[in-house]
Amino acid sequence: MDGHSISMTLEKNFLLIPIWNGAKMIRINLSIDGQNVREFDAELATTREQISFWSFLDITAFQKKEALLKLDGATEEGIALITQADEIPDSSGFYNESLRPQFHFSQTLGWNNDPNGMVYYDGEWHLYFQHNPYGWKWGNMHWGHATSTDLVHWKQLPIAIYNKQHGDWAFSGSAVVDENNTAGWQTGNEKVIVASWTSTGRGECVAYSNDRGRTFTEYEGNPVVQHAGRDPKIIWYQPDKHWVMAVYDESEESGRSIAFYTSGDMKNWEFQSKLEGYYECPEIFELPVDGDSNNTRWVLFAADARYAIGQFDGKVFSPEHDDKYQVHYGKYYASQIFNNSPDGRKIQIGWAQIEMPNMPFNQTFSFPHSLTLRTTDIGIRMFAEPVKEIEILHRKQHISKDVCLVENQPVNLNVSGELFDIRAKFQINDAKIIGLDVGGEKITYDTKENQLNGIEMTPINGEISIQILVDRPMLEIVGNNGRVFLTNPRQQHGEVSLISAFVKEGQARLVSLEANELRSIW
């Protein structure tokens, strides 16, 4: 050891890196036979007392190899703490931390942001995601990976896509099932899952998996598209039987826009059109209006979740309106829907931008929600409702129905726990404020302003409905069966013993109040 490097034989499952949030960032490089195999930045602790958490580098693919670990800027004390192990320290406490979401997926350790590569294949929902496995903050972008068979219980798998080298990170993208083997990459009986992502040093890249999305092989012709932009979303356009790539693009001429490319094989792409006014993480899909398969529209949106409804001919998207619409509010960003979803459902997950102080992980994801287009009194709009699978977690139910609500006489439900699916319906009458109090956290509807927690929402036939998903660090508030969807950090943490419906000034009728205590998915 020369003070900045270690020669070692890789014999265990993990190389453990002690992380101290706020420490000096150092460069770490693992090389085998002179070739870099892993390169990243980390805030390396210098004493055991400083350790915020142990990050881990999966080295199972390099068993029995001789490796050189280089640490640029590390102290000898920090280097001495790095070790190999078959188990991750303190793993018995994982998923029970005080701010750990209990029915929203979150990564075991480190940082997440955008969901990536969301795709369904043969009984499995795949959620890839932007992930820094070596730190609590943004950086070192890899594709993390988790799978579910029911959209509720998730299992985190090894990292699916690593960065090519330091500075060439694996940014956001999408995944598809190549049902017809258009790229010619299928080698066995399993259909190929193809991932597309932005390599920050090269451009838009693709890779393919013949083992159900566990590992990927890069296409030797990468990058397949080069431009100033990122975040490719690939879909199959059935009418013309070709692939479409919608990708964020920026230029002096068109500013921020979504660019559309087409391909027959995902290797060779032809530019078709641009639509201005969109930033990051594009998404495009088709939905029936009011469930009528003979009356469909296409929906286009980007990272801020503001969307347009229109027509798409496989090359050009034509909006039917000028101003964008909105269904998502709050700490919600960079969402994506699952490609290849069964039963035609369009199921969306977004990055929930909620900080987790003093935890070994940071940020989380929204609960999966189903998207529909419905006719309203102001036109066709998109609705977002938590998927019905939430009911798998229902444990104990508390109900109150058909009660007149007056000021200072709330309807109370005695409950117990931190996790809830709460559903309420109110007839407004002449009440000024209608609300729910969840353990001291108030969700209110202002009948004069027609606003749910400050977000515009018009009553339907004099009634409003509210659904609230309560998890340890967060709330998701759904108004009027998905007309608005708010994602917020919880202000009152901890156990809840009372859920109340109330009014201020005037009276309303509580049509129903249902509080379902939930099981943890862990």
C-alpha positions in Angstrom: 0.0 0.0 0.0 1.5 3.4 -1.0 -1.0 5.6 0.8 -3.3 6.0 -2.2 -3.8 2.5 -3.5 -4.3 -1.1 -2.3 -3.6 -4.3 -4.1 -6.0 -7.0 -3.2 -7.5 -10.4 -4.2 -11.3 -10.0 -4.4 -12.6 -12.8 -2.3 -15.9 -11.6 -0.7 -19.3 -10.4 -2.0 -18.8 -6.8 -1.2 -16.2 -4.1 -1.0 -17.3 -1.9 1.9 -16.8 1.9 1.7 -17.4 3.9 4.9 -19.4 7.1 4.0 -19.4 10.2 6.1 -21.9 12.8 4.8 -20.1 16.1 4.4 -16.6 14.7 4.2 -14.2 15.6 1.4 -15.2 13.9 -1.9 -12.5 11.6 -3.2 -12.2 9.6 -6.4 -12.2 5.8 -6.1 -11.1 3.5 -9.0 -11.1 -0.3 -9.0 -9.1 -1.8 -11.9 -8.4 -5.4 -12.9 -5.6 -6.2 -15.3 -5.0 -2.5 -15.9 -8.7 -1.9 -16.9 -11.0 0.3 -14.9 -14.1 -1.7 -13.9 -15.6 0.7 -11.4 -14.9 4.4 -10.9 -16.9 6.8 -8.7 -16.8 9.6 -6.1 -17.4 9.1 -2.4 -17.3 11.1 0.8 -14.9 8.8 2.6 -15.0 8.6 6.4 -11.7 8.7 8.2 -12.7 7.2 11.6 -15.4 4.6 12.6 -17.1 7.3 14.7 -17.7 9.4 11.6 -19.4 6.7 9.6 -22.9 7.7 8.4 -23.4 4.4 6.7 -21.5 1.7 4.9 -21.8 1.8 1.1 -21.0 -1.4 -0.7 -19.6 -2.3 -4.1 -20.8 -5.6 -5.4 -17.7 -7.5 -6.5 -19.2 -11.0 -7.0 -18.5 -10.7 -10.8 -14.7 -10.4 -10.0 -14.2 -13.3 -7.6 -10.6 -14.5 -7.3 -9.3 -11.6 -9.4 -6.3 -9.5 -8.5 -7.4 -5.9 -8.3 -5.9 -2.5 -7.7 -8.0 0.0 -5.7 -6.9 3.6 -6.2 -8.1 6.4 -4.0 -7.3 9.9 -5.1 -7.2 12.3 -2.1 -7.9 9.7 0.6 -6.2 9.7 3.9 -4.4 6.6 5.2 -7.0 6.4 8.0 -9.9 6.3 5.5 -8.1 3.8 3.3 -7.7 1.5 6.4 -11.4 1.4 6.9 -12.2 -0.1 3.5 -12.7 -3.8 3.7 -14.2 -6.8 2.0 -17.2 -8.7 3.5 -19.9 -11.2 2.6 -22.5 -9.2 4.5 -23.4 -5.5 4.7 -22.9 -4.1 8.2 -26.1 -3.2 10.1 -28.3 -4.8 7.5 -30.7 -6.1 10.1 -31.9 -2.5 10.6 -32.6 -1.9 6.9 -36.2 -1.0 5.9 -37.2 -0.2 9.5 -35.5 3.2 9.8 -37.7 5.9 11.3 -38.2 7.6 7.9 -38.1 4.5 5.8 -41.2 4.4 3.5 -43.1 1.2 4.4 -45.2 0.8 1.2 -43.4 3.0 -1.3 -40.2 1.5 -2.8 -36.9 3.0 -1.7 -33.4 1.8 -2.4 -31.5 0.1 0.4 -28.8 2.7 0.6 -27.7 5.8 -1.1 -29.6 8.2 -3.4 -32.3 7.9 -6.0 -33.9 10.2 -8.4 -35.8 9.5 -11.7 -37.5 6.1 -12.3 -36.0 4.6 -15.4 -36.6 1.6 -17.7 -40.1 0.8 -16.4 -41.3 -2.3 -18.2 -43.5 -5.3 -17.6 -42.4 -8.7 -18.8 -43.8 -12.2 -18.0 -45.1 -11.6 -14.6 -42.5 -9.1 -13.4 -42.7 -5.3 -13.1 -39.2 -3.8 -13.6 -38.3 -0.5 -11.9 -34.9 0.7 -12.8 -33.9 4.1 -11.4 -31.2 6.8 -11.2 -29.1 5.7 -8.3 -26.0 6.8 -6.4 -25.1 3.6 -4.4 -22.0 5.3 -2.9 -23.5 8.4 -1.3 -26.5 10.1 0.2 -26.4 12.9 -2.4 -26.9 13.1 -6.1 -23.9 11.8 -8.2 -22.4 8.6 -9.7 -25.4 7.9 -11.8 -26.1 4.2 -12.3 -29.3 2.3 -13.0 -30.5 0.7 -9.9 -33.0 -2.2 -10.3 -36.0 -3.6 -8.4 -38.8 -6.0 -9.4 -42.3 -6.7 -8.2 -44.9 -9.3 -9.1 -47.8 -7.3 -7.7 -46.8 -3.6 -7.9 -46.7 -3.4 -4.1 -43.9 -5.7 -2.8 -40.5 -4.9 -4.3 -37.2 -6.7 -4.3 -34.0 -4.8 -5.0 -31.6 -6.5 -7.4 -28.0 -5.7 -8.2 -27.2 -2.6 -10.3 -28.2 -3.2 -13.9 -26.2 -0.5 -15.7 -23.0 1.0 -14.5 -21.3 4.1 -15.8 -18.8 3.6 -18.5 -16.1 5.6 -16.7 -15.8 8.5 -14.4 -17.7 11.4 -16.0 -19.6 9.2 -18.4 -22.7 8.4 -16.3 -25.7 6.3 -17.0 -28.5 8.9 -17.0 -32.2 8.4 -17.5 -34.0 6.3 -20.1 -36.5 3.6 -20.8 -36.9 -0.1 -21.5 -39.0 -2.1 -23.9 -39.7 -5.8 -24.7 -38.6 -6.6 -28.2 -41.4 -9.0 -28.8 -40.6 -9.5 -32.5 -36.8 -9.6 -32.1 -36.5 -6.6 -34.4 -32.9 -6.0 -33.3 -31.9 -9.6 -33.6 -30.5 -9.8 -30.1 -32.5 -12.7 -28.8 -30.4 -15.8 -28.0 -32.8 -18.1 -26.2 -36.5 -18.5 -25.3 -36.8 -15.3 -23.3 -37.8 -12.2 -25.1 -35.2 -9.5 -25.1 -35.5 -6.5 -22.8 -33.8 -3.5 -24.4 -32.8 -0.5 -22.3 -32.0 2.9 -23.7 -30.3 5.6 -21.7 -28.2 8.7 -22.0 -24.5 8.1 -21.7 -23.3 11.5 -20.6 -20.0 11.1 -22.4 -21.3 9.6 -25.7 -25.0 10.1 -26.4 -28.2 8.0 -26.5 -27.2 4.3 -26.0 -29.0 0.9 -26.0 -28.2 -2.4 -24.4 -30.0 -5.7 -24.4 -30.8 -8.4 -21.8 -31.5 -12.1 -22.5 -31.9 -12.9 -18.8 -35.1 -11.1 -17.9 -33.5 -7.7 -17.3 -30.9 -8.8 -14.8 -27.8 -8.0 -16.9 -27.3 -6.0 -20.1 -24.9 -6.2 -23.0 -24.1 -2.9 -24.7 -24.8 -2.6 -28.4 -21.4 -2.3 -30.1 -22.6 0.5 -32.3 -23.4 2.9 -29.4 -24.3 5.8 -29.4 -27.3 5.4 -31.6 -28.3 9.1 -31.5 -26.0 12.0 -30.8 -27.4 15.5 -30.0 -27.7 18.0 -27.2 -30.2 16.3 -24.9 -31.0 13.3 -22.8 -33.6 10.9 -21.4 -34.8 8.7 -24.3 -38.2 7.1 -24.1 -38.7 4.3 -26.6 -42.2 2.9 -27.5 -43.5 0.6 -30.2 -45.9 2.3 -32.7 -48.1 -0.5 -33.8 -49.9 1.1 -36.8 -46.6 1.5 -38.8 -44.7 -1.2 -36.9 -41.7 0.8 -35.9 -40.0 2.1 -32.8 -40.3 5.7 -31.7 -37.8 7.5 -29.5 -39.0 10.6 -27.7 -36.0 12.4 -26.3 -35.4 15.8 -24.6 -33.5 18.0 -27.0 -32.1 21.5 -26.8 -30.7 23.8 -29.4 -30.4 27.6 -30.2 -33.0 27.3 -32.9 -35.8 25.4 -31.1 -34.8 25.8 -27.4 -36.0 23.1 -25.1 -38.1 20.5 -26.9 -38.9 16.9 -27.4 -37.4 15.3 -30.5 -39.0 12.3 -32.2 -36.9 9.6 -34.0 -38.0 6.4 -35.6 -36.3 3.0 -36.2 -37.1 -0.5 -37.4 -34.4 -2.1 -35.3 -33.4 0.3 -32.5 -30.0 0.5 -34.0 -30.5 3.0 -36.8 -32.6 6.1 -36.0 -34.1 8.8 -38.2 -35.1 12.2 -37.0 -38.7 13.1 -37.6 -39.9 16.2 -35.7 -39.6 18.4 -32.6 -42.2 19.9 -30.3 -41.0 22.9 -28.3 -41.6 23.7 -24.7 -40.8 20.5 -22.8 -37.9 19.8 -20.5 -36.3 16.5 -19.5 -37.7 12.9 -19.2 -40.3 12.8 -22.0 -43.2 10.4 -21.9 -45.8 9.5 -24.7 -48.6 7.1 -24.7 -52.2 6.5 -26.0 -55.3 6.2 -23.9 -59.0 5.6 -24.5 -61.3 8.5 -23.6 -63.9 7.3 -20.9 -62.8 3.7 -21.6 -63.9 3.9 -25.3 -61.3 2.1 -27.4 -62.8 3.7 -30.5 -62.1 7.2 -29.2 -58.4 7.6 -28.1 -56.0 10.4 -27.6 -52.2 10.5 -27.2 -50.7 12.1 -24.1 -47.3 13.8 -24.0 -45.5 15.2 -21.0 -42.0 15.8 -19.6 -40.4 15.9 -16.1 -42.7 18.5 -14.6 -45.7 16.2 -15.4 -47.5 19.0 -17.2 -49.1 17.3 -20.2 -50.8 17.8 -23.6 -53.5 15.8 -25.2 -53.5 15.3 -28.9 -52.8 13.1 -31.9 -49.7 11.2 -32.8 -49.0 9.6 -36.2 -45.8 7.9 -35.2 -43.7 10.8 -36.3 -45.3 14.1 -35.2 -47.3 14.9 -32.1 -50.1 17.5 -32.6 -51.5 19.0 -29.4 -55.2 19.8 -29.3 -54.7 22.8 -27.0 -52.2 25.6 -26.3 -51.7 25.6 -22.6 -50.5 22.4 -20.8 -52.7 20.7 -18.2 -51.7 19.3 -14.9 -52.7 16.5 -12.6 -49.6 16.1 -10.4 -48.5 18.7 -7.8 -46.0 18.9 -4.9 -42.7 17.0 -4.6 -43.2 15.0 -7.8 -40.9 14.9 -10.8 -39.6 12.9 -13.8 -42.3 10.2 -13.8 -42.5 7.3 -16.2 -45.1 4.7 -17.2 -44.5 1.0 -17.5 -44.1 -0.2 -21.1 -45.8 -3.4 -22.1 -48.3 -3.3 -19.2 -50.9 -6.1 -19.2 -54.6 -5.3 -19.6 -53.8 -2.0 -21.3 -53.3 -0.2 -18.0 -51.0 2.9 -18.1 -49.3 2.8 -14.7 -47.0 5.6 -13.6 -44.4 6.1 -10.9 -42.7 9.4 -10.2 -39.6 10.5 -8.2 -40.9 11.8 -4.8 -38.4 14.5 -4.0 -38.5 14.0 -0.3 -35.3 14.4 1.7 -34.5 11.7 4.4 -32.1 13.4 6.9 -29.9 11.2 9.0 -31.0 8.1 7.0 -28.6 5.8 5.0 -30.9 6.4 2.0 -32.3 9.6 0.4 -35.4 10.3 -1.7 -38.1 7.8 -2.7 -40.8 7.1 -5.3 -44.6 7.7 -5.6 -47.0 4.8 -5.1 -47.9 3.4 -8.6 -50.9 5.0 -10.0 -53.2 4.3 -12.9 -53.8 6.9 -15.6 -57.0 7.4 -17.5 -58.6 10.0 -19.7 -62.0 11.2 -18.8 -64.4 13.8 -20.1 -65.0 16.7 -17.7 -67.1 19.9 -17.9 -63.9 21.7 -19.2 -62.8 19.0 -21.6 -60.8 15.8 -21.6 -58.4 15.6 -18.7 -56.0 12.9 -17.3 -56.7 11.4 -14.0 -54.2 9.6 -11.7 -55.4 7.1 -9.0 -53.4 4.7 -6.8 -53.5 1.3 -8.3 -56.1 -1.1 -6.9 -53.3 -3.3 -5.6 -53.0 -1.0 -2.6 -55.8 -3.1 -1.2 -53.4 -6.0 -0.8 -52.0 -4.1 2.2 -55.3 -3.3 3.9 -55.2 -4.7 7.4 -57.9 -3.2 9.7 -60.7 -0.9 8.6 -62.5 1.9 10.4 -65.7 3.4 8.9 -68.1 6.2 9.6 -71.0 7.0 7.2 -73.7 9.6 6.6 -73.0 12.1 9.4 -73.9 15.8 9.6 -70.7 17.7 10.1 -70.8 21.0 12.1 -68.1 23.2 13.4 -66.3 21.9 16.6 -68.0 18.5 16.3 -65.6 16.4 14.2 -66.2 12.8 13.4 -63.4 10.8 14.9 -62.0 7.4 14.0 -59.7 5.8 16.6 -56.9 4.1 14.8 -53.4 2.8 15.4 -50.3 2.9 13.2 -48.3 5.0 10.8 -49.6 3.6 7.5 -53.0 4.3 6.1 -55.2 4.4 3.0 -57.9 7.0 3.9 -60.9 7.6 1.7 -63.6 10.2 2.3 -66.5 11.7 0.5 -68.2 15.0 1.5 -71.4 16.8 0.5 -70.3 20.4 0.7 -73.6 22.2 1.6 -72.7 25.6 3.1 -69.4 24.7 4.8 -66.5 27.1 4.2 -63.7 24.7 5.0 -63.9 20.9 4.9 -61.0 18.8 6.1 -59.4 15.7 7.4 -57.0 15.7 10.4 -54.5 12.8 10.3 -52.7 12.8 13.6 -52.4 16.6 13.7 -51.7 16.9 9.9 -54.6 18.8 8.2 -55.8 18.3 4.7 -58.3 21.0 3.8 -60.7 21.9 1.0 -61.7 25.6 0.7 -65.2 25.6 -0.8 -65.0 29.3 -1.7 -61.8 29.0 -3.6 -62.5 25.4 -4.8 -59.0 24.4 -3.6 -57.7 21.2 -2.1 -54.5 22.1 -0.1 -54.2 25.1 -2.3 -54.7 23.2 -5.6 -57.7 24.0 -7.7 -60.4 21.3 -7.7 -64.1 21.8 -8.6 -66.8 19.9 -6.8 -68.8 17.3 -8.7 -72.6 17.6 -8.1 -71.9 19.4 -4.9 -69.5 16.7 -3.6 -65.8 16.1 -3.3 -63.8 13.0 -2.6 -60.3 12.7 -1.0 -58.0 9.7 -0.8 -54.8 10.0 1.3 -52.0 7.5 1.4 -50.0 8.0 4.6 -46.5 6.6 4.8 -43.8 7.3 7.4 -42.1 10.2 5.5 -44.8 11.3 3.1 -48.5 11.9 2.1 -50.1 11.4 -1.3 -53.4 13.3 -1.5 -55.8 12.3 -4.3 -58.8 14.5 -5.0 -62.0 13.7 -6.9 -60.9 10.2 -7.9 -57.6 11.3 -9.5 -58.4 14.7 -10.8 -55.5 16.1 -8.7 -52.6 14.2 -7.1 -50.4 15.8 -4.5 -47.1 14.4 -3.2 -45.9 16.0 -0.1 -43.5 15.3 2.8 -45.3 14.5 6.1 -45.1 17.4 8.6 -46.2 15.2 11.6 -44.2 12.0 11.8 -44.9 9.0 14.0 -47.8 7.0 15.2 -51.4 8.2 14.5 -54.2 7.4 17.0 -57.0 9.6 15.6 -58.3 10.5 12.2 -61.0 13.2 12.1 -63.3 14.8 9.5 -64.2 18.4 10.3 -65.7 21.6 9.0 -65.2 25.3 9.7 -68.1 27.7 9.3 -71.4 26.1 8.2 -72.2 22.5 7.8 -71.5 19.6 5.4 -72.4 16.0 5.2 -69.8 13.3 5.6 -71.1 10.7 3.1 -68.3 8.3 4.2 -65.0 8.1 5.9 -62.9 5.0 5.7 -59.5 4.6 7.2 -57.6 1.4 6.3 -54.5 0.6 8.4 -51.8 -0.9 6.2 -49.2 -3.6 6.4 -45.6 -2.8 5.6 -44.2 -4.3 2.4 -41.0 -5.1 4.1 
